[in-house]
Every structure is written in structure tokens, then in C-alpha cells.
Amino acid sequence: MDRIYLNELFDYYGSLLTLKEQNIFIEHYEEDLSLQEIADNLQVSKSAVGKTLKIVENKLNDYESKLHLKENKDKINKLLEKINDKKLIDEIKALI
């Protein structure tokens, strides 16, 4: 799965995850730790970390499929590209 896309979804929906899921996601996708490094830090198995990451990826994708926050923001940004009023664009972007 695309790391950039998952990080964007995490920005929207990360707070809906458990604290453990959030920490594992951050350590892997933002701090670039390996599964083994995370497992060692948490004193769990590497497979447990991998399973948790898969669960998190599925949750993030499920939230997006239901709520469409990222998709809608992307659509709004495309529409904003057609507006010539920079001040208006900045005001709208501050709201999204």
C-alpha cells in the first residue's frame, strides 16, 4: 500500500485508532522503523506488529470508504485550482 496515501488517511482518521495502533503506525510509516525494531520496542512478535499494521491499513481504508474525507478534500482542491482569487482560495483551504 502507498505510504503517502496511508499517511494522508492517518491524518484524517488516526484518532479513531487505538493508542497502540497509532503508535505502531507512527513508528513504521513516519519514523521508518522496521517491523522487527517495533516488535523489539514493544516486546511482541514481529508477526504481531505486521498483523496490527494490516488491521490499521484496513481500518483507515474502511473509514475513507465510508466518510470520504480525503477524497472530498482532493475534489475541493481541484475546484480551487480554477479560482483566480488567491485570498478566497486561502480562506477556503483554511477551512478544509
C-alpha positions in Angstrom: 0.0 0.0 0.0 1.2 3.5 -0.8 2.9 5.1 2.2 1.9 8.7 1.3 -1.7 7.7 0.8 -1.8 5.9 4.2 -0.2 8.8 5.9 -2.8 11.1 4.5 -5.6 8.8 5.7 -3.9 8.6 9.1 -4.0 12.4 9.3 -7.8 12.2 8.9 -8.6 9.1 10.8 -5.7 8.3 13.1 -7.5 9.5 16.2 -10.1 6.7 15.6 -7.4 4.1 16.1 -6.4 2.7 19.5 -3.3 4.2 21.0 -1.3 1.1 20.3 -2.4 1.1 16.7 -1.5 4.8 16.4 2.0 4.2 17.9 2.8 1.2 15.7 1.6 3.2 12.6 3.7 6.2 13.5 6.8 4.1 14.3 6.6 2.2 11.0 5.3 4.8 8.5 6.6 8.1 9.9 9.7 7.0 11.9 10.5 4.3 9.3 11.3 1.6 11.9 11.2 -2.0 10.7 8.7 -4.5 12.0 11.4 -6.2 14.0 12.5 -2.9 15.6 8.9 -2.1 16.6 8.5 -5.6 17.9 11.6 -5.3 20.0 10.5 -1.9 21.4 7.1 -3.3 22.3 8.3 -6.8 23.3 6.0 -8.5 21.0 6.5 -10.7 18.0 7.3 -9.3 14.5 4.2 -11.1 13.2 2.0 -9.3 15.8 3.3 -6.0 14.6 2.7 -6.9 10.9 -0.8 -8.1 11.8 -1.6 -4.8 13.6 -0.3 -2.8 10.7 -2.6 -4.8 8.3 -5.5 -4.1 10.7 -4.7 -0.4 10.8 -4.4 -0.2 7.0 -7.8 -1.9 6.6 -9.4 0.4 9.2 -8.0 3.5 7.5 -9.3 2.4 4.1 -12.6 1.4 5.6 -13.0 4.8 7.2 -12.2 6.6 4.0 -14.6 4.4 2.0 -17.4 5.4 4.4 -16.6 9.0 5.1 -14.7 10.2 2.0 -12.8 13.0 3.8 -9.6 12.7 1.8 -11.5 12.2 -1.5 -13.6 15.2 -0.9 -10.7 17.4 0.0 -8.9 16.3 -3.2 -12.0 17.2 -5.2 -12.2 20.6 -3.4 -8.6 21.3 -4.1 -9.1 20.6 -7.9 -12.0 23.0 -7.9 -9.9 25.6 -6.2 -7.3 25.4 -8.9 -10.0 27.0 -11.2 -10.4 30.1 -9.0 -8.3 33.1 -9.7 -8.8 34.8 -6.3 -5.8 33.8 -4.1 -7.3 35.3 -1.0 -10.5 33.3 -1.4 -8.5 30.1 -2.1 -6.5 30.6 1.1 -9.7 31.2 3.1 -11.3 28.1 1.8 -8.2 26.0 2.3 -8.0 27.1 5.9 -11.5 25.6 6.4 -10.7 22.2 4.9 
